[in-house]
């Protein structure tokens, strides 16, 4: 059952430490959370855009992260439209999109913040609603291969 598989994935990922450019159980950044979560559902997303991801990438190319997200699917718009598996993105620093996660249902999302561990956030918190910049619903090209085999 999908609900059980998502719970198992969350249990496996919660507590993984933040690591810049991390993509596995040893450490992840916020894109690593998205990639690892979907990988565990047998959905392979691009590792990144192929360019170096420096610590201060957002200062040199502030639109980079948002451009990359838009290659994955359709823009959702308002946070009230969020659904399971959508990828919300947030403006946390310098009014630039620098953070993302994966919706577990219509209000909770799995993510990691710098120098923290993977955790579950909620759109019920005013902080996240204020920082919300949009969300992507993955295109059928990605989710058509969704299987729930461990």
C-alpha positions in Angstrom: 0.0 0.0 0.0 1.3 3.5 -1.0 0.7 5.0 2.5 2.8 2.3 4.2 5.6 2.7 1.6 5.7 6.5 2.2 5.9 6.0 5.9 8.7 3.5 5.5 10.6 5.9 3.3 10.1 8.7 5.8 11.3 6.5 8.7 14.5 5.7 6.6 15.2 9.3 5.8 14.3 11.2 9.0 17.5 12.2 10.8 19.8 12.0 7.8 22.2 15.0 8.3 22.5 18.0 6.0 25.4 17.8 3.6 25.9 20.3 0.8 25.5 18.3 -2.5 24.7 15.2 -0.6 22.5 12.6 -2.4 22.4 9.5 -0.2 21.8 8.2 3.4 25.1 9.7 4.6 23.9 13.2 4.0 21.6 15.3 1.8 20.9 18.8 0.9 17.3 19.8 0.0 17.6 18.6 -3.6 19.1 15.4 -2.3 16.0 14.8 -0.1 13.8 15.2 -3.2 16.0 12.9 -5.3 16.5 10.3 -2.6 12.8 10.2 -1.7 11.7 9.6 -5.3 14.6 7.2 -5.9 13.2 5.0 -3.1 9.9 5.0 -5.1 11.9 3.9 -8.3 11.4 7.4 -9.8 14.7 8.8 -11.1 15.1 12.5 -11.3 18.1 14.4 -12.6 21.0 14.7 -10.2 21.4 18.4 -10.9 21.8 20.7 -13.9 25.3 19.4 -14.5 27.1 22.6 -13.3 29.0 23.0 -10.1 26.8 23.8 -7.1 28.9 26.1 -5.0 27.9 27.1 -1.5 26.8 30.5 -2.7 25.4 29.6 -6.1 22.3 31.7 -5.4 24.4 34.9 -5.4 25.8 34.3 -8.9 22.7 32.8 -10.6 19.6 33.4 -8.4 17.1 31.9 -10.9 19.1 28.6 -11.3 17.1 26.4 -8.8 13.7 27.5 -9.9 14.6 27.0 -13.6 15.7 23.5 -12.9 12.5 22.7 -11.0 10.4 23.9 -13.9 12.0 21.3 -16.2 10.4 18.6 -14.1 6.7 19.3 -14.5 3.8 21.8 -14.2 3.6 24.8 -11.8 1.0 24.4 -9.1 0.5 27.9 -7.9 -1.1 28.6 -4.5 -0.1 26.3 -1.6 -3.8 25.4 -1.1 -3.4 23.3 -4.4 -0.6 21.1 -3.0 -1.0 17.3 -3.3 1.1 14.3 -2.4 4.4 14.1 -4.3 4.3 17.8 -5.4 7.7 19.6 -4.9 7.2 22.8 -3.1 9.9 25.4 -3.2 10.6 28.3 -0.9 12.5 31.6 -0.8 14.6 31.4 2.4 17.6 33.6 1.6 17.8 36.9 -0.2 14.3 36.4 -1.8 15.8 33.7 -4.0 14.4 30.1 -4.3 16.9 28.1 -2.3 14.8 25.3 -0.7 12.5 22.5 -1.6 11.0 19.3 -0.3 8.4 16.6 -1.2 4.8 16.8 -0.2 3.7 13.7 1.8 0.1 14.8 1.8 -1.7 18.1 1.2 0.1 19.9 4.0 3.2 18.0 5.3 6.5 17.8 3.4 9.8 16.1 4.0 12.9 18.4 3.7 16.3 19.3 5.3 17.6 22.7 6.3 21.3 23.7 6.4 23.1 22.3 9.4 20.0 20.3 10.5 18.6 16.8 9.8 15.9 15.6 7.5 12.5 16.4 9.1 8.9 16.9 8.3 7.6 20.4 7.9 4.0 21.6 7.6 2.3 24.2 5.5 0.1 24.8 8.5 3.0 26.8 9.9 2.8 30.5 8.9 6.6 30.6 8.4 6.4 28.1 5.5 3.3 29.7 4.0 5.1 33.1 3.9 8.3 31.6 2.4 6.3 29.5 -0.2 7.2 30.5 -3.7 5.4 27.8 -5.7 5.4 24.1 -6.4 5.9 21.6 -9.2 3.8 18.6 -10.0 6.0 16.0 -11.7 5.2 15.3 -15.4 3.9 11.9 -16.3 7.3 11.2 -17.9 8.7 10.8 -14.4 5.7 9.3 -12.5 4.6 6.8 -15.2 7.3 4.5 -13.9 6.3 4.8 -10.3 6.4 1.4 -8.7 6.3 0.5 -5.0 8.9 -2.3 -5.0 11.3 -1.9 -2.1 
